[in-house]
């Protein structure tokens, strides 16, 4: 494969991982937002949501070794395959011993591939910005869900002035928690571990 094609694959690969990480961060932030609870978010709640999302990003850091798949393919697997079949590891020109007459690369067994600190650095360069964008997007999506709930309650009260209370699940993936409204008490977003209401 030509170098420009492998560079294009490298970039596409990284962009795909970045997009997946933003999506993961967004869902993590929405989940943490549901766990924190409350209706509307203050500075303290936002700080907890950011910390929780960053912790969730750290959990996938070991998986980030897949970020080096292009390096492993073009930097190691392909040169090794060429060398084994008696060709130059860099340009696939045939020959053995000494240096490649075409590009000057020594005919030596290419070093095996291993994840190292630069893999971790490359992973951090993708995961940290993706986590930050995901956190902002997740908190914005949760806030939009709360505004939608407030509009639903407004529309229901316009139809039925006697309405006393209304509740529904938060948007997925925080649907394990509820948004509530009650006449006289206003809006609330209780956290999931709140003691259950005693009926009666
Ligand atoms: Zn060569």
Boltz pocket constraint, residues with backbone or C-beta under 6 A from the ligand:
constraints:
  - pocket:
      binder: B
      contacts: [[A, 88], [A, 89], [A, 90], [A, 91], [A, 92], [A, 93], [A, 100], [A, 101], [A, 102], [A, 103], [A, 104], [A, 105]]
      max_distance: 6.0
